[in-house]
Amino acid sequence: MGRLSADVRSDVATARRRAGLTQRRLGELVGVSRQTVVEIEAGGYNPSTAVALRLAVVLDTPVEQLFALPTAEADGIRARRDAPQTGGRDA
């Protein structure tokens, strides 16, 4: 399999503003630094699953609305999933 993309769209900033939170306060509630929130919002850092789930709880927003793969990448994954399998065994 090829290299995995690190391009993940983040809508954390929009959800944070909608919730009326500062980056500092969101970081405090989630357990990360303000700078980590800045990087997540800018798309420069992909959070761990635990941090993403905490963000979703604090922001009262489903995690899949906070983060998403680029459409072309998601479509490619779906196409591979739905393609007929050829011979070979699962490891």
Buried (B, 14 or more C-beta within 10 A) or exposed (E): EEEEEEEBEBBBBBBBEEBEBEBEBBBBBBEBEBEBBBBBBEBEBBBEEEBBBBBBEBBEBEBEEBBBBEEEBEEEEEEEEEEEEEEEEEE
